[in-house]
């Protein structure tokens, strides 16, 4: 199991906590200030200022914060190697297509992927409309901003519902490949909408190494490969990714509302203990089969919910 430890300032520690607020745990290990549990990573922050990432996606999650590591001065890292996927130095001023996904760590609800095109002459307007990293925005603001930008910029949106997700997962497809296929398809749809309009590049919020991404989409009839760049925390790099993230989040919230209406109860976001309880209650009232249509069934929450149901701790 991968294990990465960083040391960060109090400000960055708080930012990390806010970023994963939906996955915060109530029970804390000795000496820690908060603990986060996502389906593939456990993050523990300590009073010493150190923060530890553990699990399958530990390196991926830690990569989002490694630039803030205070130990870098005493243990210098090699300069970041320039590759074909390294972003241009002036990217924030360029006309870019951004792509991002939402819902991958949530037990209930779908995965939503959006691609958005932001021309240079639209950047100021998008800032005026409040476009920024969606992780810094509350749901109410997400909804308001999304409604304002949907008619301003070209975009493409895809929704992978839970039944389809579970079918693919059952067939052996991992979440990384699902996301790659969704990004590729969203980008294809958007490029067709643009009908040959010029753009400087495509920026994907990085969830896997570029070589792995292109391996995932290699079996697709059409592949978007030209002028594609990858960057972690890409919402902070170009407004196109921030806009895509907001649109994807807006769609996710709408889908969660629909699912909640369908099952007759408010479905929570995240993958914490509160989610296990609601899932157990659904098993009690609707039967276990309801989970196949509303959750990502392979998450550990499923077994936890079944245990709660059997013990009737509802």
Secondary structure by P-SEA (a helix, b strand, c coil): cbbbbbbbcaaaaaaaaaaaccccccccccccccccccccbbbbbccccbbbbbccaaaaaaaacccccccccccccccccccccccccccccccbbbbbccccccccbbbbbbbbbbcccaaaaaaaacccccccccaaaaaaaaaaacccccbbbbbbcaaaaaaaaaacccaaaaaaaaaaaaaaaaaaaacccccccccccccccaaaaaaaacccccccccbbbbbcccccccaaaaaaaaaaaaaaaaaaaaaaaaacccccccccaaaaaaaaaaaacccccccccccccccaaaaaaaaaaaaccc
